[in-house]
Amino acid sequence: MQTEMSEKAGRREWIGLAVIALPCLLYSMDLTVLNLALPRLSAELAPSSSELLWIVDIYGFLIAGMLVTMGNLGDRIGRRRLLLVGAACFGAASVLAAFSTSPATLIAARAVLGVAGATLAPSTLSLIRHMFQDANERTTAIGVWISSYSVGGAIGPLVGGVMLQHFWWGSVFLVGVPVMLLLLAVGPILLPEYRDPTARPLDLWSAVLSLMAVLPIIYGVKIFAQDGASGLPIACIAGGLVMAIAFARRQRNLKDPLIDFQLFRAPAFVASLATFMLGCSVAFGSYVFLGQYLQLVLGLSPLSAGIWTLPWSGGFVVGSLAAPVLARKTRPAFLMGGGLVLAAIGYAILTQIGTLGLAGMVLGTVTFSLGLAPVFTLGTDLVVGAAPPERAGAAAALSETSAELGGALGIAVFGSIGTAIYRGIMAHAPLDGVSDEARRAAQDTLGGATAEAARLSAHSSEAASNLLDTAREAFGQAFQSTLALCAVIAAATAVMTMFMLRRFPSHASREREDDACPETTTA
């Protein structure tokens, strides 16, 4: 067990937490804000379809691939130093992206943003581990940290919409520059520095292997979600798994590995990672259909759809802030397991969205977000708390990587299932007056069906209406089926979590144990 002082945090630490939350909010905003700028960006820069795909995806790919390396680098050179270097690079790359004059320049800028963004989550989370040594305060701080991501995801489309209404497409990238300048100004004053004094130099071959493991898997899963099973995604995933095995073997032979596999012997660590990954899977798996349902089935504008999803983000914020209070006297098994049961109920409510409408959508999304928030808050806390302080950056990187992988798997698995159901229904639907070419386009996606119905309306309004109604009905059935599957997986994960964490005590119980045996704390 790790000896650890449970000192209370002071005013400086709590103000520092507010500073830490700023780059996290921005990180989340940058994942969503680009989508609004794509139409104007495409018109001005005229990227090819391949270039446009890389403009959108390379940011998230490099974040996922660099998390493990950056988490370990922070442990070695100092977490505050890495955070400030990343903030400076993020601000500079944001300016480059805003004033890009070619697709290649924008892709390069987004790549640098991804590498810089990978420094933010592990640096900030490991700083929280160092700043808040009291278990209750650390859980509260992590709740605030997670809330900042929810707020960023919620306000990203709104801020982006305002910027695009008054300025050019590149203005959406400049939102983050003042935030990073503020972080660079006050970070050295408010944030402590911490590094592992005994750490060896970073093993570059391990860093390369981790990147070669994560990137092909993420890319393959994404292509699988878009195009279905084919040689390319299968080869990418298989290649990534081979690199992952080579990475794991190398770590076992290093005296100072990037990932300490001894951590996986702790049941709380393994259970938290698995629960976190599955929770992200169902969250992202449902989100991939929700936006399309609101806009293409219910006919809402992008801004209106964004506004109707704000209660969802609000549920995550409330749940993340309430979780630390409940965790003081409630065992993680019951709090996280109960949260997953609540999430399953939320998904069950959403399966009735066709009957309940927008009111049911709000009730369902708020219910499952309230349920998942404690899972993310306590899961992160247990993962980071299980590692010794000098390895907190590596543990934080593992937590974030599991979230990235879970999100990608959720989009791929649930997206593929929903698409298969939609296509199966459309393939057997009677569509009189619709040409074979239009039928094939309509069977591919709901967006394709909407476009074909618009073209068909000029010749036959009845056929166009029938095509659109059929496609919307098919998409609604596919959406409801994936939501039902989300509910089942959330409930099954609840059972797993309750079983694996059944012996892990609440914060209050751990404090009593610490008082009785002050030399050690339970990780």
Residue pairs with C-beta under 8 A, 6 or more apart in sequence:
1 520
1 521
1 522
1 523
2 388
2 389
2 520
2 521
2 523
3 519
3 520
3 521
4 133
4 389
4 521
5 133
6 133
6 134
6 135
6 511
6 514
6 521
7 133
7 134
8 134
8 137
9 131
9 132
9 133
9 134
9 137
9 141
12 190
13 131
13 132
15 190
16 127
16 131
16 190
16 191
16 192
17 128
17 131
17 132
17 141
17 144
17 145
19 182
19 183
19 186
19 187
19 190
19 191
20 124
20 127
20 128
20 145
20 191
21 144
21 145
21 147
21 148
22 148
22 179
22 182
22 183
23 83
23 86
23 87
23 90
23 120
23 124
23 179
23 180
23 183
24 120
24 121
24 124
24 145
24 148
24 149
24 152
25 148
25 149
25 151
25 152
25 179
26 90
26 152
26 175
26 176
26 179
26 180
27 117
27 120
27 121
27 149
27 152
28 148
28 149
28 150
28 151
28 152
28 153
28 156
29 152
29 153
29 155
29 156
29 159
29 160
29 175
29 176
30 59
30 113
30 117
30 156
30 173
30 176
31 59
31 60
31 153
31 156
32 153
32 156
32 157
32 160
33 156
33 157
33 159
33 160
33 172
33 175
34 55
34 56
34 59
34 172
35 56
35 157
36 157
36 160
36 161
36 164
36 172
36 302
37 160
37 164
37 169
37 170
37 172
38 52
38 56
40 164
40 168
40 169
41 47
41 55
41 106
41 169
42 52
44 168
44 169
45 100
45 101
45 102
45 103
45 106
46 103
47 55
47 103
47 106
48 103
51 103
51 104
51 107
52 103
54 107
54 110
55 103
55 106
55 107
55 110
57 222
58 107
58 110
58 111
58 114
59 110
59 111
59 113
59 114
59 117
60 114
60 218
60 404
61 114
61 215
61 218
61 219
62 111
62 114
62 115
62 117
62 118
62 215
63 114
63 117
63 118
63 404
64 214
64 215
64 218
64 401
64 404
64 405
64 408
65 118
65 210
65 211
65 214
65 215
65 218
66 114
66 115
66 118
66 211
67 118
67 121
67 122
67 214
67 397
67 400
67 401
67 404
68 207
68 210
68 214
68 258
68 259
68 394
68 397
68 398
68 401
69 118
69 202
69 207
69 210
69 211
69 258
69 397
70 82
70 86
70 118
70 119
70 122
70 123
70 393
70 397
71 122
71 126
71 393
71 394
71 395
71 396
71 397
71 398
71 400
72 202
72 207
72 258
72 393
72 394
72 397
73 82
73 119
73 202
73 393
74 81
74 82
74 83
74 119
74 122
74 123
74 126
74 195
74 393
75 126
75 195
75 196
75 199
75 390
75 391
75 392
75 393
75 394
76 195
76 196
76 199
76 200
76 201
76 202
77 195
78 193
78 194
78 195
79 123
79 126
79 127
79 130
79 193
79 194
79 195
79 393
80 123
80 127
80 187
80 188
80 191
80 192
80 193
80 194
81 193
81 195
82 119
82 123
83 119
83 120
83 123
83 124
83 127
83 183
83 187
83 191
84 183
84 184
84 187
84 188
85 119
86 116
86 117
86 118
86 119
86 120
86 123
87 116
87 120
87 180
87 183
87 184
87 187
88 180
88 184
89 112
89 115
89 116
89 119
90 113
90 116
90 117
90 120
90 176
90 180
91 176
91 177
91 180
91 181
91 184
92 112
93 109
93 110
93 112
93 113
93 116
94 109
94 113
94 173
94 174
94 176
94 177
94 180
95 173
95 174
95 177
96 105
96 108
96 109
96 112
97 106
97 109
97 110
97 113
97 170
97 173
98 170
98 171
98 172
98 173
98 174
99 170
100 106
100 109
100 170
109 173
121 396
121 397
121 400
122 393
122 394
122 396
122 397
122 400
123 393
124 145
125 142
125 145
125 380
125 384
125 392
125 396
125 399
125 400
126 194
126 384
126 392
126 393
126 395
126 396
127 191
127 192
127 194
128 138
128 141
128 142
128 145
128 384
129 138
129 384
129 385
129 387
129 389
129 392
129 395
129 396
130 192
130 194
130 389
130 392
131 141
131 191
131 192
132 138
132 140
132 141
135 385
135 507
135 510
135 511
135 521
136 324
136 327
136 328
136 507
138 381
138 384
138 385
139 323
139 324
139 327
139 377
139 378
139 381
139 507
140 321
140 324
142 324
142 377
142 380
142 381
142 384
143 320
143 321
143 322
143 323
143 324
143 377
144 320
144 321
145 380
146 316
146 320
146 373
146 376
146 377
146 380
147 316
147 317
147 320
147 321
150 313
150 316
150 317
150 320
151 313
151 317
153 313
154 309
154 310
154 312
154 313
154 314
157 302
157 303
157 306
158 303
158 306
158 307
159 172
159 175
160 172
160 175
161 302
161 303
161 306
163 171
163 172
163 175
164 171
164 172
194 389
196 390
196 391
197 390
198 390
199 256
199 390
200 255
200 256
202 258
203 250
203 254
203 256
203 257
203 258
205 250
206 247
206 250
206 251
206 254
206 257
206 258
207 258
209 243
209 246
209 247
209 250
210 247
210 258
212 239
212 240
212 243
213 240
213 241
213 243
213 244
213 246
213 247
214 240
214 401
214 404
214 405
215 240
216 236
216 237
216 239
216 240
216 243
217 236
217 237
217 240
217 241
217 244
217 405
217 408
218 240
218 404
218 405
218 408
219 233
219 236
220 232
220 233
220 234
220 235
220 236
220 237
220 240
221 233
221 237
221 408
221 409
221 411
221 412
222 408
222 411
222 412
223 230
223 232
223 233
223 236
224 230
224 233
224 234
224 237
224 412
224 416
225 411
225 412
225 415
225 416
227 233
228 416
228 419
248 259
248 261
250 257
251 257
251 258
251 259
251 260
251 261
252 261
258 394
259 394
259 398
260 387
260 391
260 394
263 269
263 386
263 387
263 395
263 398
264 270
266 386
266 523
267 500
267 501
267 503
267 504
268 332
268 382
268 386
268 500
268 501
268 504
268 523
269 382
269 383
269 386
270 500
271 382
271 496
271 497
271 500
271 501
272 378
272 379
272 380
272 382
272 383
272 386
272 399
272 501
273 379
273 383
273 398
273 399
273 402
274 496
274 500
275 336
275 340
275 375
275 379
275 493
275 496
275 497
276 375
276 376
276 379
276 380
276 383
276 399
276 402
276 403
276 406
277 402
277 403
277 405
277 406
277 409
278 406
278 489
278 490
278 493
279 340
279 343
279 372
279 375
279 376
279 379
279 406
279 490
279 493
280 376
280 402
280 403
280 406
280 407
280 410
281 406
281 407
281 409
281 410
281 413
281 414
281 489
282 343
282 347
282 372
282 410
282 414
282 486
282 489
282 490
283 368
283 372
283 407
283 410
284 406
284 407
284 408
284 410
284 411
284 414
285 410
285 411
285 413
285 414
285 415
285 482
285 486
286 347
286 350
286 368
286 414
286 482
286 483
286 486
288 410
288 411
288 414
288 415
288 418
289 414
289 415
289 418
289 475
289 478
289 479
289 482
290 309
290 361
290 365
290 479
291 305
291 309
292 446
292 447
292 475
293 353
293 475
293 476
293 479
294 300
294 304
294 305
294 308
294 309
294 361
295 301
295 302
295 305
296 446
296 447
296 450
296 472
296 475
297 446
297 472
297 475
297 476
298 357
298 358
300 308
308 358
308 361
308 362
309 365
311 362
311 365
311 366
312 365
312 366
312 369
313 369
314 366
314 369
315 365
315 366
315 367
315 368
315 369
315 370
315 373
316 369
316 370
316 372
316 373
316 376
317 373
318 370
318 373
319 339
319 369
319 370
319 371
319 372
319 373
319 374
319 377
320 373
320 374
320 376
320 377
322 373
322 374
323 335
323 373
323 374
323 377
323 378
324 377
326 335
326 374
327 335
327 374
327 377
327 378
327 381
327 506
327 507
328 506
328 507
328 508
329 506
329 507
329 508
330 506
331 501
331 502
331 504
331 505
331 506
331 509
332 378
332 382
332 501
332 504
332 506
333 497
333 498
333 499
333 500
333 501
333 502
333 504
334 498
335 374
335 378
336 374
336 375
336 378
336 379
336 494
336 497
336 501
337 494
337 495
337 497
337 498
337 501
338 371
338 374
338 494
339 370
339 371
339 372
339 373
339 374
339 375
339 494
340 371
340 372
340 375
340 490
340 491
340 493
340 494
340 497
341 371
341 490
341 491
341 494
342 367
342 368
342 370
342 371
343 367
343 368
343 371
343 372
343 375
343 490
344 368
344 371
344 486
344 487
344 488
344 490
344 491
344 494
345 367
345 368
345 371
345 487
346 363
346 364
346 365
346 366
346 367
346 368
346 369
346 370
346 371
347 364
347 368
347 483
347 484
347 486
347 487
347 490
348 364
348 483
348 484
348 487
349 356
349 360
349 363
349 364
349 367
350 360
350 361
350 364
350 365
350 368
350 480
350 483
351 480
351 483
351 484
351 487
352 360
352 364
353 360
353 361
353 364
353 476
353 479
353 480
353 483
354 476
354 480
356 363
368 490
371 490
375 497
379 399
380 399
382 504
383 395
383 396
383 398
383 399
384 392
384 395
384 396
384 399
385 523
386 395
386 523
387 394
387 395
387 523
414 482
414 485
414 486
417 481
417 482
417 485
418 478
418 479
418 481
418 482
419 445
419 478
421 474
421 477
421 478
421 481
421 482
422 445
422 446
422 474
422 475
422 477
422 478
423 443
423 444
425 473
425 474
425 477
425 478
426 439
426 442
426 443
426 449
426 470
426 471
426 474
427 443
429 470
429 474
431 439
431 442
431 463
431 466
431 467
431 470
432 463
432 466
433 456
433 460
433 462
433 463
433 466
434 442
434 452
434 456
434 463
434 466
434 467
438 452
438 455
438 456
438 467
441 448
441 449
441 451
441 452
442 448
442 449
442 452
442 453
442 467
442 471
443 449
446 471
446 472
446 474
446 475
449 467
449 468
449 471
450 468
450 471
452 467
453 464
453 465
453 467
453 468
453 471
454 464
456 463
456 464
456 467
457 464
457 465
505 513
505 522
510 521
510 522
513 522
514 520
514 521
